[in-house]
Amino acid sequence: MVRLFAGLLLIVSVAFGANVKWEKDYASALKQSKQLNKPIMFIVSSHKCRYCIQLESTTLKDPKIVQKLNAEYINAIVYVDENPPFPHELYVGGTPATWFIQGNGEPLFDPVMGAVDPINFAKALDVVSKEYKKIKK
């Protein structure tokens, strides 16, 4: 019965489009990260960047990626063309830049740049999850 429900849930989320749960801003993501002891996936993006659009319309719509992000990460995205408040040292001159950050604001790694495909993005998420667990022990 549980397998049937899980399978049905996956079909429904694929059919209706799974969505990443986004925090409203960087500050909210930091707060949630501290409370839930989860790393932050923070994307610096632009509405006019074709690679940003590609990342958001492909990789960030992949059901497996969405499930992992929603289960294991606090997710936030900012658009530099909207002048949002966020630490500007996280803007490295190009978009999209995907950062993985601890609740104290410290990056775990340098940013992943560009529109990464779902297979490689999943590999990156696995590396980040393992490293974060080591740090938080």
Secondary structure by P-SEA (a helix, b strand, c coil): caaaaaaaaaaaaaaacccccccccaaaaaaaaaaacccccccccccccaaaaaaaacccccaaaaaaaacccbbbbbbcccccccccccccccccbbbbbccccccccccccccccaaaaaaaaaaaaaaaaaaac
